[in-house]
Amino acid sequence: MHSPRPFFTPDFWPVLTGMAALLSIVLAGCSAPPRAASPTPLSGLPASTPESARLDPVLLQTPTEEFTLGPGDRLEIEFIGDTASRATAEVGPDGKIYFNLLPGLDVWGLTLAQTRALIAEKSMSFLREKPDVSITLLEVASKRVWVLGNVNQPGILAMSGPLTLLAAIAESGGPTAADETDGTRGPRSVSADLRRAFVLRRGERLPVDFQRLVGDGDLSQNIYLRPGDFVYVPSASARTVHVLGAVSQPGAVYSGDHLTLIQTIASAGGPTREAYLSHVAVVRGSLSQPTVSVIDYQAVLKGAAPDVELEPRDIVYVPYSPYRTLNRYVDLILRTFVQTVGVNEGAAAVNSDSRATVGVNLPTGSP
């Protein structure tokens, strides 16, 4: 009976090469056993964390650049000493503001000090003396971060200055707590799945360990967020399995009480013609320290290997080509996962009435 093949770290490949040669001799005369009557539990080994996936110390440094204006920002502008001149102005989609007798001034990308100087200079065309200008930032709409999922106040946070990940989570009310049903006292358990929480920046996952940061108070994981960052904290009680890659309908599949690999892939519409079925991967555990197994799905379909029992929140990835190195394959799977979740959750936040989900298919090359 062939059991699912686990991934090993690259350091094990020389050892595995010798083992494979020995095993091929031992198993050469063995016939394939009949298919198991019931699915087998998945067994895998921890995947190594590539050097590139470790937290860059630069992410922990306070941003030094000044705030710059953008569309949607609202200002209060006044010529000091002339309260009648006080007015509010909003940066338009074209990056311009309108104040007093001035024509549209392009302030997109300017700091408040630069905007103040620009207004004073342009006002000289209708004033005798160069005015002292006061500018107050009333509302920030151009620089925001998304904090969604299992936090008490999910939504979009404005960034008028440096903002850490921990501060953003706190400003969003913190992770949600599980409901108390037994009437006991004491601290409530957290229903958020910190192991699967992530920060997405420009389509790439930042290697932040939310369990260490939020659960253990490890400030070495407290990065500074940047405008456009997407923070997502999933539910610990989710009963879904994500099926990604070369399937007809990539996305989340409800797992129920029992779900096997065959059932899961079938629920996602089945593999596409381009699928490489000999290296189907199942990822389990945290995003920071995942456990990964590779399965010969063709053998499972033919009955030459047992079907595999999955667990809620597993990630099933059907590749387009065989994997070559562990690190690249794991990175590919996790990147596909966080981008798919980011697209779906972001779309749902923009349009709360939308029930449609979006699947993301990324890879075309060899991992």
Order of alpha helices (4+ residues) and beta strands (2+ residues): beta-alpha-beta-beta-beta-beta-beta-beta-alpha-beta-beta-beta-alpha-beta-beta-beta-beta-beta-alpha-beta-beta-alpha-beta-beta-alpha
